């Protein structure tokens, strides 16, 4: 099975300093839905793995998060793509949660549930914690320069072997020409 794990905010949709707290605040990055469709049509399964500390902070409920993910799923489907699963960590940044990126727990759970080897799986995100989680889990780290990606690249300290692309669309074009 070919699988790609995607971070959400800053990778698929625009991020916000104030958190994405509603379906109305969720806006896809240009070309992201088409990128998901391209990967789906090339035989890749798509999983979203996202830290959502806004739940722990009381900024949104789990139900609202599911509504946002339903909107994302519908937008991907309208473009011809599919998201096979959503994984999220609802814990605060100061928790010692093993599933919160940069810890590898969420990615290890994806591997367990999908019965895949992470060595052949890409983890695409815009932050250092995304590529650190990929590296820690043994996945293939990919940094996109959308969202916080430019800042992440400038600050350096990327794990060895991290591939860098302008955005999710460029990554999809590279992986599924």
N, C-alpha and C positions, 0 to 999 in steps of 0.2 A: 504494500500500500504506500502510495505517495501522499505525504501530508505536509502542510505548511501551517505553522502556528503564527497568528497575528496578534500583536498588541492592538488595543482599540484606539484610545484617545491620542491623537497626534500621528497615527499611522493610517487608520481607516477614516476617522472623522476629525474635524477641527477640535482642538483642545481648548480649555478655558481655565484661566487663573482661578475662577470662581466655581469650577467643577461643572460637569454636565449633569444637571439635576432633573431634566425633563426631556420628553420626546421633542418638544419645541426647540430646545437648545441643541439638539443633536443635528449636526450638519456634516454630510460626507465631504471628504477632501476630493477635489476634482480628479476624476479618473480612477478613484478607489473602487467603486462598484464594478466598473469595467475590468479592473485588475482582478478582482475576485472571480468575476465571470470567466476571464481568460484562464486563470488557474484551474477553475472547476472544469472547464471544457477540455483542458489538457490532461485531465484525470487526477488532479490533486484534490484531496479532501482538505477542507479549511476548518480550522479551529481558532476561536478567539480566546486569548488568555489575558485577563485584565485585572489590575489592582483597582479596587473600588472602595477606598477608605471612606468615601462619603457616606456609606451606610453606617459605619461605626461612629461617624461624626454627626449623624442625624440629618444630613443634607438631603438624603433621598431614602426611600424604602426599597426593599428587595423587589416588591411588586413594580415600582417605577423602573428599576433597573431592567426587569424582564420586559416591560413595555418598550424601553429604549432598544433592547436587543431584538424584539419583534419588529420594530421599525427598520433596524439595520438588516434583518433577514429579508423583509419584504423588498427593500431597496436593492439588495443583492440579487434577489430572484427576478425583479423587473429587468435587471441588466443581463440576466441569463446565468447567474451564479448561485451558489449554495454555501451556506455555513453549516457544517455538520454538528458543531457543539460550541457552547460558551462555557468557559471556566472563569471563575472570578474569586478574588480574595476580598472579603468584606471588612477585613481587620484594619485597624489604625496603623499608621507608619511606625509608631513606637512599640507596637506589639512584637513579640518574638515569634510570630507566626511563620512556620516553615513553608507555607504556600505563597507568601507575599514576595513578589519579585523585589530584590535580586536573588532571593532564595530559590532553589530549583524545584521546590515541592509541587507547584502547580503544573510544571512541565512534566515532572515525573508521573504525576497522576494522569495527564493526557496520554503518556506512553503506556501506562498500565491499562487504562480503559480502552485504548485503541490497539493494544498489543503490537506496538511498533518499537523499532530501535531509533532512539533519538539521534544517533550518529548520522542518519540519512534524512533528518528532518530539519527544516529551516525554521528559525524563530525570528520574526521580523518586528522591529520596534523602533521607536524614536528616542529612547532614553538609555542611559548607561545601565540602569537596572534591568532593562529588557535583554541587552546583549550579555550582561553578566549572568543572568539567569540561564540563558541559552548555553553559555560556556560551562557553567557549573553543572548543568544537567547533561552535558555531552551532546547538545544540539549544535546546529550550524548558525552562528550569530549573524544577523543582517541588520544594519542600521540604515534607516531611511532619514533623509534630511528634512522631511516635513515635520510639523509639530516642533518639538524641542531638539530635533536631529542636528541642526547646524550647531547649536550650543554644545550638544553632546560631543560632536566631532571636534570642535575647537578645544574643548577641555581635555580631550585626549583620554588616555588610559583605557582604550578599547581592548577587549580581550584579543589575543592573537587569532588571526584568521577571520576577523570580522569583515564582512563584505559591506560596502557602502553604495547606496543608490539614491538618486534624487528624491524618489517617492515610491509608493507601492506599485504604481503603474510601470515604472522603469524596472523594478524588480521582477514583476510578472512578465514583462517583455523579455527580459534576460532568461528567465526560467522556462518560459513557454513561448519561444519565438514564432 
